[in-house]
């Protein structure tokens, strides 16, 4: 089931028949991972490598998937927070639990190879085509800030810088929180001097982390869906009054044209 309204190029939507409503937007918050840069595909490739390796070690993909996605990853996500740092321990633990299920003793060398697949897989941020040009166009028209979540602030800031984002949006307009929630969303909006949440708009790729916190406090939200959403992010929206576009650039065209 699809929630939200998919915008067509006709330009109708939130702003009604005219664009006047858009003039009420005083702040646009832009997510980083999977909105401006490709992150989820690198996680996916690392997991695929793990499942292939485990299959060669005699564990079926179905069982590996189940143990990893349903048991281990949610636990490690809770313990380590968002970001790549849980992946090495999560991959190692997936192997250890699979062994336990089969009554096998885990081989430390195999466990270490699993952990290795979850280390350093992210590399340099891969900027999505046109996303930085669109970020510039947006920031020239409407006050814009970056709103990202990560367990390790300094690491995330470095990735944001490496992607070239801080050449467009100055550091003092970048906010990184451990978790995006209605509370942290509202704090960030207030920090920019906006006290009427409906004058702020969040653009991001996650229903859980970008759309729902914004909607919960009465702000506007735009979902971008450059590829299939990570199942963890794909929760029901709290209501359907938000927009959807395939990419960040298309969302920006709607807001700025
Ligand atoms: Mg994101």
Boltz pocket constraint, residues with backbone or C-beta under 6 A from the ligand:
constraints:
  - pocket:
      binder: B
      contacts: [[A, 31], [A, 32], [A, 33], [A, 34], [A, 35], [A, 204], [A, 205], [A, 206]]
      max_distance: 6.0
